Amino acid sequence: MSVDTIFAVATPPGRSAISVVRISGPKAGLSPGLFAAKCPAAGHFCLARLFVGDQVIDQVIILFMATPKSSTGEDVCEIHCHGSTAVIQLILNVLTKAAGFRLADSGEFTRRAFNNGKMDLLAVEGLADIIEAETPNQLYQAWSQIDGALRGPVSKWRADLISVAAQLEALIDFADEDLPVHVENTLRQHTSALIKDITNILDDDRAGELIREGVVVALVGPVNAGKSTILNGLAGRAAAIVSDEAGTTRDIVSVRLDLNGVPTNILDTAGLREKTGTIEAEGIRRSIEAAQNANIVILVADASSSNWQQDVEYMSERMGRVDLLVLNKIDHGVPAAVPADAMLISAQDGHDITKLMTRIGAMIIPHNQAQNSAIITRLRHRQSLHDAHDALCAGLRND
């Protein structure tokens, strides 16, 4: 079956000092000749001028890698050119018109690497996570996946399962014979050990998934409790409108922060109160929905209000759960009988905002285990391990 030679710009769009055009397939080594340039020997670079007709369009560096010693397992040629729109467009135009060449589909270079055994599915997922990484912890976790954080345990479990299956076949084949009792006992012990190993991996508080996907923190509370001021303090900028007028925040305002290496979305939600208009009521509905879907719910109440305890009770009932109670506006008065686990702050005080950020970070830390111990990073991994766990448990049942 014939395989097209594919090409694409491997660097981000826009003007830059250097851009890379990557070409992969059986005709990759012929691509420099389309510009009247020579292809270097495999594993070498060369400096060359590219021509379109008699006109020089650029002076570039060309790299050639021969199959199978390349990223895709095919012949690969890279043209490192200047990143101007004109240069890149001319190179792509020439390649598009050449017989047997075509623009690569999205993800096709990686798919060819997978098909040619250069990467397994976990490495492909790790590569996608590297490209999307926003924080160092996300990057470390992605490389951990590529280097076998999950592949290693799974490969061991596979070998153990093959051993268990062989023992089980022996029991079936020689069922009429008096096999030693320890054969079945050993089989059950090995299966129990597998179940325990998988259970330990699954009992991780979704740490890897939270690092990869990020954490959502919802600020909820009654109107005028200071949620927007807290959000602006955490963000270090005026992300939300702050006003003494009740009901200023009608929709959810989101700020994305890096807390302890975990991407964290802080949501400022509409203040809750009983008497509202139609628009504000919709904002309150969204607030409750956001809290229900958040990883951490922070209830903010006005410490200077004589009704703060009733507000906290009312909000707690509406939200269903509260992970941290913050009593704000202590610069206007400190209440009595404060719950031991509550946090007293003034959103106008930068030191208090820093303390709150540290507290939120500490709440995220249990989710944020050391990156080397984060083995499960996707729902697909977790579901597959759950299926394996349930199948092994079913095999141990005495029916």
Secondary structure, 3 states (H helix, E strand, C coil): CCCCEEEEECCCCCCEEEEEEEEECCCHHHHHHHHCCCCCCCCEEEEEEEEECCEEEEEEEEEEECCCCCCCCCCEEEEEEEECHHHHHHHHHHHHHCCCEEECCCCHHHHHHHHCCCCCHHHHHHHHHHHHCCCHHHHHHHHHHHCCCCHHHHHHHHHHHHHHHHHHHHHHHCCCCCCCHHHHHHHHHHHHHHHHHHHHHHCCCCHHHHHHHCEEEEEECECCCCHHHHHHHHHCCCCCCCCCCCCCCCCCEEEEEEECCEEEEEEECCCECCCCCHHHHHHHHHHHHHHHHCCEEEEEEECCCCCHHHHHHHHHHHHCCCCEEEEECHHHCCCCCCCCCCEECCCCCHHHHHHHHHHHHHHHCCCCCCHHHCCCCCHHHHHHHHHHHHHHHHHHCCC
